[in-house]
Amino acid sequence: MAENKEEQKIEENKEDEVIELKKTIETQKIQLEEQEDRLKRVAAEFENYKKRSTKERETLYNSLKGDVILTILPVVDNLEKAVVAKTEDESYKQGIELVLKQLKDVLTSNGVKEIETIGKTFDPELHEAVASVVDENLGEKEIKEEYRKGYILGNKVIRHSMVVVAN
């Protein structure tokens, strides 16, 4: 009988141990799931941070690039004026044309585009009207003349075109 009681106690202890182990396993599973959720959230936050940082860097880079290009545009304007100026020295004029072409190629390779004007409809997002004229040969708000070229870098206007608008 004493043996039976001892065996019974051992059995009860084993059952209690099994119950405790099952509780421990459940607790560990819950903790593991919580850790996995935290890890997923941290990973998602980090991805968002990387995307945000990349976008901020690109925005800053494009802004600085636009500022630098904006300082170069008066040089382009002056070279364009020099090309149309009267001169007896043809090789001098060709030299200016080559420098202007090279500078425009550099601007183009950096994503800069000239804003089209003559014959286009006036768009306040792209153009700045400096004068208005009545011209029956042109349509309403059609651009007749360009005083200064405008430029776009990517999707951003870095300098508006100065234009004369008809009617």
MDAnalysis code that builds the backbone (N, CA, C; Angstrom):
import MDAnalysis as mda
import numpy as np

u = mda.Universe.empty(501, n_residues=167, atom_resindex=np.repeat(np.arange(167), 3), trajectory=True)
u.add_TopologyAttr("name", ["N", "CA", "C"] * 167)
u.add_TopologyAttr("resid", np.arange(1, 168))
u.add_TopologyAttr("resname", ["MET", "ALA", "GLU", "ASN", "LYS", "GLU", "GLU", "GLN", "LYS", "ILE", "GLU", "GLU", "ASN", "LYS", "GLU", "ASP", "GLU", "VAL", "ILE", "GLU", "LEU", "LYS", "LYS", "THR", "ILE", "GLU", "THR", "GLN", "LYS", "ILE", "GLN", "LEU", "GLU", "GLU", "GLN", "GLU", "ASP", "ARG", "LEU", "LYS", "ARG", "VAL", "ALA", "ALA", "GLU", "PHE", "GLU", "ASN", "TYR", "LYS", "LYS", "ARG", "SER", "THR", "LYS", "GLU", "ARG", "GLU", "THR", "LEU", "TYR", "ASN", "SER", "LEU", "LYS", "GLY", "ASP", "VAL", "ILE", "LEU", "THR", "ILE", "LEU", "PRO", "VAL", "VAL", "ASP", "ASN", "LEU", "GLU", "LYS", "ALA", "VAL", "VAL", "ALA", "LYS", "THR", "GLU", "ASP", "GLU", "SER", "TYR", "LYS", "GLN", "GLY", "ILE", "GLU", "LEU", "VAL", "LEU", "LYS", "GLN", "LEU", "LYS", "ASP", "VAL", "LEU", "THR", "SER", "ASN", "GLY", "VAL", "LYS", "GLU", "ILE", "GLU", "THR", "ILE", "GLY", "LYS", "THR", "PHE", "ASP", "PRO", "GLU", "LEU", "HIS", "GLU", "ALA", "VAL", "ALA", "SER", "VAL", "VAL", "ASP", "GLU", "ASN", "LEU", "GLY", "GLU", "LYS", "GLU", "ILE", "LYS", "GLU", "GLU", "TYR", "ARG", "LYS", "GLY", "TYR", "ILE", "LEU", "GLY", "ASN", "LYS", "VAL", "ILE", "ARG", "HIS", "SER", "MET", "VAL", "VAL", "VAL", "ALA", "ASN"])
u.atoms.positions = np.array([
    [0.799, -1.188, 0.000],
    [0.000, 0.000, 0.000],
    [0.852, 1.267, 0.000],
    [1.891, 1.193, 0.767],
    [2.767, 2.345, 0.810],
    [3.355, 2.598, -0.562],
    [3.613, 1.459, -1.236],
    [4.132, 1.601, -2.590],
    [3.110, 2.261, -3.497],
    [1.860, 1.918, -3.361],
    [0.788, 2.506, -4.163],
    [0.672, 3.999, -3.907],
    [0.783, 4.376, -2.639],
    [0.685, 5.797, -2.310],
    [1.861, 6.555, -2.918],
    [3.037, 5.949, -2.849],
    [4.209, 6.593, -3.430],
    [4.069, 6.711, -4.941],
    [3.606, 5.656, -5.560],
    [3.401, 5.679, -7.015],
    [2.344, 6.710, -7.374],
    [1.322, 6.794, -6.547],
    [0.253, 7.756, -6.797],
    [0.812, 9.177, -6.673],
    [1.660, 9.412, -5.657],
    [2.268, 10.726, -5.474],
    [3.160, 11.060, -6.665],
    [3.928, 10.074, -7.090],
    [4.810, 10.283, -8.247],
    [3.976, 10.619, -9.479],
    [2.877, 9.912, -9.673],
    [1.976, 10.170, -10.811],
    [1.406, 11.577, -10.728],
    [0.959, 11.967, -9.535],
    [0.395, 13.307, -9.353],
    [1.459, 14.363, -9.621],
    [2.670, 14.120, -9.138],
    [3.767, 15.060, -9.378],
    [4.064, 15.176, -10.873],
    [4.036, 14.035, -11.560],
    [4.271, 14.046, -13.010],
    [3.176, 14.834, -13.716],
    [1.934, 14.620, -13.311],
    [0.817, 15.351, -13.918],
    [0.948, 16.840, -13.643],
    [1.326, 17.175, -12.399],
    [1.527, 18.591, -12.065],
    [2.661, 19.190, -12.901],
    [3.729, 18.409, -13.064],
    [4.860, 18.868, -13.881],
    [4.434, 19.086, -15.325],
    [3.661, 18.147, -15.852],
    [3.165, 18.264, -17.231],
    [2.305, 19.514, -17.360],
    [1.427, 19.748, -16.392],
    [0.566, 20.938, -16.424],
    [1.427, 22.200, -16.377],
    [2.421, 22.219, -15.491],
    [3.327, 23.366, -15.387],
    [4.098, 23.579, -16.690],
    [4.591, 22.486, -17.264],
    [5.324, 22.594, -18.525],
    [4.431, 23.119, -19.646],
    [3.178, 22.672, -19.683],
    [2.241, 23.162, -20.703],
    [1.994, 24.655, -20.519],
    [1.844, 25.087, -19.249],
    [1.646, 26.515, -18.969],
    [2.880, 27.309, -19.411],
    [4.051, 26.775, -19.106],
    [5.298, 27.436, -19.492],
    [5.400, 27.538, -21.012],
    [5.053, 26.463, -21.690],
    [5.081, 26.467, -23.165],
    [4.123, 27.519, -23.703],
    [2.912, 27.598, -23.162],
    [1.926, 28.589, -23.614],
    [2.445, 30.007, -23.372],
    [3.015, 30.212, -22.181],
    [3.573, 31.526, -21.858],
    [4.694, 31.877, -22.837],
    [5.561, 30.922, -23.121],
    [6.667, 31.144, -24.052],
    [6.148, 31.428, -25.464],
    [5.086, 30.724, -25.868],
    [4.496, 30.966, -27.199],
    [3.969, 32.392, -27.287],
    [3.267, 32.821, -26.237],
    [2.707, 34.178, -26.223],
    [3.832, 35.206, -26.284],
    [4.874, 34.997, -25.480],
    [6.010, 35.921, -25.487],
    [6.707, 35.937, -26.848],
    [6.831, 34.776, -27.455],
    [7.447, 34.689, -28.778],
    [6.625, 35.459, -29.810],
    [5.305, 35.302, -29.777],
    [4.433, 36.025, -30.707],
    [4.555, 37.531, -30.494],
    [4.608, 37.948, -29.219],
    [4.762, 39.373, -28.927],
    [6.093, 39.898, -29.467],
    [7.150, 39.123, -29.290],
    [8.466, 39.526, -29.797],
    [8.466, 39.597, -31.329],
    [7.811, 38.627, -31.966],
    [7.720, 38.638, -33.435],
    [6.972, 39.881, -33.905],
    [5.863, 40.220, -33.217],
    [5.106, 41.421, -33.577],
    [5.963, 42.676, -33.419],
    [6.682, 42.770, -32.299],
    [7.559, 43.924, -32.081],
    [8.622, 44.002, -33.171],
    [9.199, 42.862, -33.493],
    [10.234, 42.819, -34.526],
    [9.679, 43.273, -35.873],
    [8.478, 42.814, -36.207],
    [7.858, 43.227, -37.473],
    [7.602, 44.733, -37.485],
    [7.121, 45.278, -36.353],
    [6.864, 46.719, -36.278],
    [8.160, 47.513, -36.417],
    [9.201, 47.072, -35.732],
    [10.489, 47.770, -35.816],
    [11.032, 47.698, -37.245],
    [10.903, 46.540, -37.877],
    [11.373, 46.393, -39.263],
    [10.586, 47.318, -40.192],
    [9.263, 47.397, -39.996],
    [8.434, 48.276, -40.829],
    [8.792, 49.744, -40.584],
    [8.998, 50.111, -39.321],
    [9.390, 51.484, -39.005],
    [10.736, 51.821, -39.645],
    [11.656, 50.876, -39.608],
    [12.973, 51.104, -40.202],
    [12.862, 51.276, -41.716],
    [12.044, 50.462, -42.364],
    [11.834, 50.595, -43.818],
    [11.254, 51.965, -44.138],
    [10.256, 52.390, -43.355],
    [9.657, 53.712, -43.568],
    [10.691, 54.814, -43.358],
    [11.527, 54.652, -42.355],
    [12.593, 55.619, -42.093],
    [13.554, 55.698, -43.284],
    [13.949, 54.541, -43.817],
    [14.855, 54.526, -44.968],
    [14.221, 55.227, -46.168],
    [12.941, 54.932, -46.429],
    [12.257, 55.564, -47.559],
    [12.164, 57.072, -47.357],
    [11.794, 57.479, -46.136],
    [11.667, 58.900, -45.833],
    [13.021, 59.597, -45.971],
    [14.073, 58.975, -45.463],
    [15.420, 59.556, -45.554],
    [15.865, 59.693, -47.006],
    [15.609, 58.663, -47.793],
    [15.973, 58.700, -49.213],
    [15.233, 59.829, -49.919],
    [13.942, 59.947, -49.636],
    [13.145, 60.996, -50.274],
    [13.633, 62.384, -49.845],
    [13.942, 62.545, -48.555],
    [14.448, 63.831, -48.073],
    [15.786, 64.174, -48.719],
    [16.662, 63.176, -48.858],
    [17.954, 63.407, -49.511],
    [17.762, 63.820, -50.965],
    [16.862, 63.125, -51.667],
    [16.603, 63.463, -53.071],
    [16.038, 64.875, -53.193],
    [15.120, 65.220, -52.297],
    [14.525, 66.554, -52.321],
    [15.588, 67.621, -52.083],
    [16.438, 67.397, -51.097],
    [17.510, 68.346, -50.804],
    [18.479, 68.450, -51.981],
    [18.855, 67.306, -52.547],
    [19.770, 67.286, -53.688],
    [19.179, 68.071, -54.859],
    [17.908, 67.808, -55.176],
    [17.273, 68.497, -56.303],
    [17.133, 69.991, -56.034],
    [16.871, 70.343, -54.790],
    [16.763, 71.755, -54.438],
    [18.107, 72.457, -54.630],
    [19.167, 71.842, -54.135],
    [20.503, 72.421, -54.302],
    [20.905, 72.466, -55.774],
    [20.576, 71.407, -56.494],
    [20.877, 71.348, -57.927],
    [20.156, 72.489, -58.650],
    [18.887, 72.702, -58.297],
    [18.114, 73.788, -58.898],
    [18.716, 75.146, -58.595],
    [19.188, 75.321, -57.353],
    [19.818, 76.593, -56.978],
    [21.080, 76.850, -57.799],
    [21.894, 75.823, -57.973],
    [23.128, 75.977, -58.754],
    [22.795, 76.286, -60.213],
    [21.848, 75.552, -60.766],
    [21.472, 75.771, -62.167],
    [20.909, 77.172, -62.351],
    [20.140, 77.630, -61.377],
    [19.564, 78.974, -61.449],
    [20.652, 80.044, -61.528],
    [21.773, 79.814, -60.882],
    [22.874, 80.792, -60.947],
    [23.603, 80.736, -62.291],
    [23.490, 79.612, -62.997],
    [24.151, 79.456, -64.298],
    [23.307, 80.045, -65.437],
    [22.000, 80.130, -65.249],
    [21.111, 80.569, -66.332],
    [21.429, 81.973, -66.865],
    [21.814, 82.943, -66.044],
    [22.188, 84.244, -66.626],
    [23.386, 84.139, -67.581],
    [24.279, 83.206, -67.330],
    [25.411, 82.982, -68.242],
    [24.887, 82.479, -69.584],
    [23.926, 81.559, -69.532],
    [23.301, 81.050, -70.762],
    [22.636, 82.204, -71.510],
    [21.894, 83.049, -70.766],
    [21.233, 84.206, -71.390],
    [22.252, 85.095, -72.109],
    [23.355, 85.377, -71.445],
    [24.376, 86.252, -72.046],
    [25.027, 85.614, -73.266],
    [25.276, 84.315, -73.217],
    [25.848, 83.631, -74.386],
    [24.863, 83.649, -75.555],
    [23.567, 83.493, -75.267],
    [22.561, 83.551, -76.337],
    [22.524, 84.945, -76.967],
    [22.668, 85.970, -76.140],
    [22.721, 87.341, -76.681],
    [23.979, 87.536, -77.526],
    [25.089, 86.973, -77.090],
    [26.350, 87.099, -77.828],
    [26.268, 86.406, -79.185],
    [25.538, 85.301, -79.255],
    [25.407, 84.562, -80.517],
    [24.668, 85.386, -81.558],
    [23.650, 86.145, -81.148],
    [22.865, 86.917, -82.120],
    [23.450, 88.310, -82.372],
    [24.448, 88.698, -81.601],
    [25.077, 90.012, -81.799],
    [25.871, 90.022, -83.105],
    [25.898, 91.194, -83.747],
    [26.635, 91.345, -85.011],
    [28.129, 91.323, -84.727],
    [28.837, 90.562, -85.552],
    [30.295, 90.521, -85.434],
    [30.898, 90.195, -86.795],
    [32.078, 90.715, -87.029],
    [32.801, 90.442, -88.272],
    [33.589, 89.140, -88.157],
    [33.926, 88.773, -86.943],
    [34.774, 87.605, -86.694],
    [33.904, 86.342, -86.571],
    [33.838, 85.596, -87.667],
    [32.977, 84.406, -87.712],
    [33.480, 83.303, -86.786],
    [34.795, 83.141, -86.663],
    [35.328, 82.088, -85.790],
    [35.022, 82.405, -84.319],
    [35.004, 83.694, -83.975],
    [34.637, 84.109, -82.614],
    [33.183, 83.710, -82.335],
    [32.320, 83.984, -83.298],
    [30.902, 83.657, -83.151],
    [30.718, 82.144, -83.029],
    [31.449, 81.372, -83.846],
    [31.350, 79.910, -83.771],
    [31.827, 79.393, -82.413],
    [32.859, 80.028, -81.868],
    [33.352, 79.646, -80.542],
    [32.291, 79.855, -79.469],
    [31.611, 80.994, -79.558],
    [30.526, 81.287, -78.599],
    [29.404, 80.263, -78.769],
    [29.053, 79.948, -80.014],
    [27.989, 78.965, -80.265],
    [28.354, 77.600, -79.684],
    [29.619, 77.203, -79.832],
    [30.059, 75.911, -79.289],
    [29.982, 75.884, -77.762],
    [30.410, 76.971, -77.131],
    [30.346, 77.046, -75.667],
    [28.887, 76.996, -75.209],
    [28.025, 77.731, -75.902],
    [26.599, 77.733, -75.562],
    [25.999, 76.344, -75.725],
    [26.323, 75.672, -76.828],
    [25.806, 74.320, -77.051],
    [26.288, 73.376, -75.954],
    [27.563, 73.485, -75.619],
    [28.127, 72.619, -74.579],
    [27.430, 72.861, -73.234],
    [27.205, 74.112, -72.901],
    [26.535, 74.448, -71.645],
    [25.096, 73.941, -71.639],
    [24.409, 74.094, -72.770],
    [23.030, 73.590, -72.858],
    [22.995, 72.064, -72.772],
    [23.988, 71.401, -73.348],
    [24.063, 69.937, -73.243],
    [24.252, 69.500, -71.790],
    [25.071, 70.238, -71.055],
    [25.276, 69.933, -69.629],
    [23.961, 70.101, -68.870],
    [23.249, 71.178, -69.152],
    [21.959, 71.404, -68.489],
    [20.975, 70.287, -68.825],
    [20.911, 69.919, -70.100],
    [20.005, 68.852, -70.528],
    [20.354, 67.532, -69.853],
    [21.632, 67.223, -69.768],
    [22.043, 65.960, -69.138],
    [21.738, 65.945, -67.640],
    [21.498, 67.124, -67.072],
    [21.134, 67.214, -65.658],
    [19.629, 67.368, -65.460],
    [18.865, 67.134, -66.532],
    [17.406, 67.127, -66.412],
    [16.734, 68.470, -66.595],
    [17.462, 69.457, -67.110],
    [16.892, 70.791, -67.312],
    [16.297, 70.869, -68.717],
    [15.064, 71.402, -68.787],
    [14.397, 71.578, -70.087],
    [13.944, 73.024, -70.220],
    [14.019, 73.531, -71.457],
    [13.492, 74.869, -71.724],
    [11.971, 74.790, -71.771],
    [11.321, 75.835, -71.278],
    [9.859, 75.913, -71.343],
    [9.489, 76.465, -72.713],
    [8.604, 75.767, -73.408],
    [8.157, 76.230, -74.723],
    [7.222, 77.422, -74.540],
    [7.338, 78.398, -75.455],
    [6.532, 79.611, -75.287],
    [5.820, 80.054, -76.563],
    [6.559, 80.454, -77.569],
    [5.975, 81.079, -78.758],
    [4.891, 80.185, -79.356],
    [3.681, 80.777, -79.513],
    [2.562, 80.048, -80.095],
    [1.810, 79.178, -79.096],
    [2.311, 79.055, -77.886],
    [1.648, 78.250, -76.855],
    [0.666, 79.119, -76.083],
    [-0.250, 78.482, -75.394],
    [-1.198, 79.196, -74.542],
    [-0.516, 79.562, -73.228],
    [-0.774, 80.775, -72.761],
    [-0.181, 81.252, -71.514],
    [-0.604, 80.360, -70.347],
    [0.372, 79.958, -69.552],
    [0.135, 79.139, -68.361],
    [0.876, 79.798, -67.196],
    [0.148, 80.329, -66.213],
    [0.813, 81.027, -65.109],
    [1.753, 80.136, -64.291],
    [1.611, 78.834, -64.417],
    [2.526, 77.913, -63.728],
    [3.904, 77.904, -64.398],
    [3.933, 78.248, -65.701],
    [5.176, 78.194, -66.473],
    [5.673, 79.561, -66.929],
    [4.739, 80.482, -67.120],
    [5.073, 81.758, -67.743],
    [4.760, 82.932, -66.819],
    [5.501, 84.010, -67.040],
    [5.243, 85.274, -66.352],
    [4.963, 86.309, -67.437],
    [3.742, 86.854, -67.434],
    [3.364, 87.836, -68.451],
    [3.948, 89.195, -68.068],
    [4.757, 89.756, -68.968],
    [5.343, 91.072, -68.713],
    [4.655, 92.151, -69.542],
    [3.862, 91.726, -70.526],
    [3.117, 92.679, -71.349],
    [1.969, 91.942, -72.029],
    [1.002, 92.736, -72.455],
    [-0.143, 92.184, -73.171],
    [-0.363, 93.038, -74.411],
    [-0.635, 92.390, -75.548],
    [-0.860, 93.118, -76.798],
    [-2.121, 92.590, -77.470],
    [-2.703, 93.449, -78.294],
    [-3.852, 93.024, -79.088],
    [-3.324, 92.604, -80.451],
    [-3.604, 91.376, -80.830],
    [-3.157, 90.853, -82.119],
    [-4.235, 89.908, -82.618],
    [-4.939, 90.340, -83.676],
    [-6.054, 89.552, -84.196],
    [-5.602, 88.250, -84.847],
    [-4.330, 88.138, -85.180],
    [-3.807, 86.916, -85.790],
    [-3.546, 85.818, -84.767],
    [-3.555, 86.176, -83.501],
    [-3.266, 85.204, -82.443],
    [-4.513, 84.936, -81.612],
    [-4.561, 83.768, -81.013],
    [-5.695, 83.388, -80.181],
    [-5.623, 84.015, -78.798],
    [-6.685, 83.811, -78.038],
    [-6.773, 84.321, -76.669],
    [-5.677, 83.702, -75.805],
    [-4.955, 84.550, -75.103],
    [-3.875, 84.142, -74.194],
    [-2.737, 83.383, -74.891],
    [-2.605, 83.589, -76.190],
    [-1.501, 82.955, -76.917],
    [-0.244, 83.803, -76.739],
    [0.882, 83.142, -76.579],
    [2.142, 83.848, -76.348],
    [2.700, 84.330, -77.681],
    [2.947, 85.642, -77.745],
    [3.449, 86.244, -78.974],
    [4.972, 86.339, -78.972],
    [5.548, 86.660, -77.821],
    [6.976, 86.943, -77.772],
    [7.553, 86.461, -76.435],
    [8.833, 86.130, -76.476],
    [9.513, 85.686, -75.255],
    [10.645, 86.662, -74.944],
    [10.626, 87.239, -73.734],
    [11.708, 88.136, -73.310],
    [12.854, 87.377, -72.666],
    [12.499, 86.372, -71.891],
    [13.533, 85.581, -71.206],
    [13.053, 84.131, -71.127],
    [13.949, 83.209, -71.442],
    [13.590, 81.789, -71.413],
    [13.371, 81.312, -69.985],
    [12.446, 80.361, -69.874],
    [12.204, 79.719, -68.590],
    [12.680, 78.278, -68.660],
    [12.910, 77.701, -67.477],
    [13.455, 76.347, -67.429],
    [12.764, 75.517, -66.354],
    [12.705, 74.212, -66.633],
    [12.127, 73.233, -65.706],
    [13.212, 72.224, -65.355],
    [13.285, 71.875, -64.082],
    [14.179, 70.809, -63.618],
    [13.286, 69.711, -63.068],
    [13.223, 68.594, -63.784],
    [12.307, 67.522, -63.371],
    [10.878, 67.990, -63.562],
    [10.135, 68.104, -62.472],
    [8.753, 68.596, -62.526],
    [8.626, 69.994, -61.941],
    [9.745, 70.605, -61.595],
    [9.723, 71.892, -60.902],
    [10.230, 73.004, -61.813],
    [9.478, 74.095, -61.854],
    [9.911, 75.273, -62.609],
    [11.002, 75.958, -61.791],
    [12.179, 76.116, -62.396],
    [13.249, 76.804, -61.668],
    [13.354, 78.268, -62.090],
    [12.808, 78.584, -63.285],
    [12.702, 79.979, -63.706],
    [11.561, 80.078, -64.708],
    [10.608, 80.972, -64.434],
    [9.470, 81.176, -65.332],
    [9.919, 81.921, -66.591],
    [9.257, 81.626, -67.700],
    [9.509, 82.362, -68.940],
    [8.843, 83.729, -68.832],
    [9.540, 84.770, -69.270],
    [8.941, 86.107, -69.325],
    [8.417, 86.291, -70.743],
    [7.095, 86.517, -70.851],
    [6.465, 86.509, -72.171],
    [5.510, 87.684, -72.372],
    [5.218, 87.918, -73.652],
    [4.191, 88.871, -74.058],
    [2.997, 88.044, -74.514],
    [1.829, 88.353, -73.949],
    [0.620, 87.573, -74.225],
    [-0.315, 88.380, -75.116],
    [-0.918, 87.704, -76.090],
    [-1.846, 88.361, -77.017],
    [-3.259, 88.385, -76.442],
    [-3.980, 89.451, -76.837],
    [-5.393, 89.664, -76.526],
    [-5.605, 89.665, -75.044],
])
